[in-house]
Amino acid sequence: MLRDITLGQYYQTESVIHRLDPRVKLVTTIVFIISLFVFKGIAGYAIAALFLLLAIKLSHVPFKFMVKGMKAVVFLLMITVVFNLFLTPGEPLFTIWKLTITEEGLKLAIKMAIRLCFLIIGSSIMTLTTTPNQLTDGLESLLRPLNKIKVPVHEIAMMMSIALRFIPILLEETDKIMKAQIARGADFENGNVIKRAKNMVPLLVPLFISAFRRANDLAMAMEARCYRGGDNRTKMKPLKYEKRDRLTYAFVLAYLVVGIFAGNLAKSIGLG
């Protein structure tokens, strides 16, 4: 299960999306996430699905690899669907024991499930096609105007990229520790909630120690290389917009406009 999490991993291959400026990919991901909550009706979600399929095709990342990351959030997805099914008021469809499923709850549960799946896959495309260094440079460039109000933009971008990069590393470390503890007789699956929580102690303690050790090693390595962040820091590969980046911005803007228009149109004629 832990190895199925793809967030924070980078998939090395050659594609148009890999060559895009990281700022373009960050802005596109944000716009896509916003569109999932702005688009209305079936038409809006259909356009979002086409946009996502096009991005997957252009990324050259295997679709199975992206879907694999969904396994880690199946539990969260099920909770979201169940809560929306049974806790949304509206016209009753049928009753299971003392719980009633409404028509509005069913529609909302389907919408939330689609949004969550699209959101995870869309965010995964960005991390799978962008290296941590590119993410840091892109975030720092986009947040640079905040320097005028004394916000430590470079430090924030660096911390976010390091945290994202450490996700797969810590997951791999957790998997190794868990297998070692299971080999020694530890049981992480049986028993009630309290017992299973106590059984997690032999896993969490060495994991925290390993995380602090890695953080200390990283800090010492950065200091040994005379790393100094902030202003006046040069970059080996400065970010520069190319023609493909400007075309991508135009395409994303067109996607947003068409999706809003199509969703509102479909809803006005009763297809939403």
Helices and strands as residue ranges (DSSP letters): G 2-4, H 16-19, H 22-38, H 41-59, H 63-68, G 69-73, H 74-87, E 92-96, E 99-102, H 103-128, H 132-143, G 144-149, H 153-183, H 193-199, H 201-224, H 243-268
